[in-house]
Amino acid sequence: MRSGTYHLSIGTARADALFASALQRSDEPSAPQVRQAIAAAIRAFGTRGCAARVAQAYGEHPGDRGAADALGARGSEGRRRGG
């Protein structure tokens, strides 16, 4: 069976890349560290590879993404503020 088309928004791609990165919430990363981790993950895995890692980890339990999403939102706050 062929899966449906998956359209990645830029925000979703960044969140997936952050999840796929080595960065941990306990590291309490700064906004520049988050941006660097996102860029490194996209270089290493590509946007589809990052999305695949999220799907693999949370495919059966999508509600568990809350912590990863919270870290992604926290990292993007600095981008909106210019930090």
N, C-alpha and C positions, 0 to 999 in steps of 0.2 A: 504494500500500500504506500502510496506517495503522500508525504506530508504536505500541508498547505504552505503557501508562501509566507515567510516570516519577514516582516518589514521592521528594520531596526531604526528607531529614532536616534539622534545623536545622544540624547540623555540616556536612553536605554543602553546604547553601545558603551557609553562611559561607565555606567553602573555595572554592566557585565564585565568590563575590563578591570574595574576595581575589584570585583569579586574574584576574578581569575588571578589577580596579582598576589604577590607575596606579602603585601601589607596586611597587618592585623589591627583590629580595633584597639587592642590593648597597647599598641604602639603610640596611641594618641597622636596621629600624624598631623602635620601642618598642611595647609592648602597646597603649598608647593610640592610637598612630599606626595600628596594624593595625585596631583597632576602628573608627576614623574612616574608614579606607579601605574597610572592609567596608560600613559604613553608606552611604557616598557611592555605592558601586557599586550597591547595592540600590536606592537612590533613583533613580539614573540609568537602570539597565537592568531592574530587577525581578529576582526570583529566577530566573524562567524565562529571562530575557535573559542573566543571568550563566551559567546552565547551558548555554545555547546557545553562548556564546562558548568555553566549555571544550570542548564537543563539536566545535565547528568547528576548534579548534586541535589537539585530540588524538584526534579520532574515528578516525583511521587508525593512531595510535601511542599507545594508552592507557598503555603502560609509561613514556612520557616524562613523566608527571605527577608523578613522584617529587619533583622540586625544588619544584614548587608545593605539593605536599602537605606537604613538610618545613617550608616557610615558614608554612603554615597551622597546623601543629601547634605551631610555635614561638610563634606569636602567641597561640594559645589557652592556652599554659602560663601566661601572665601573668593571664589571666582566671581560671583555676583557683586561682591563688595570691592573687588579689585585686588584682593590679597592673595 
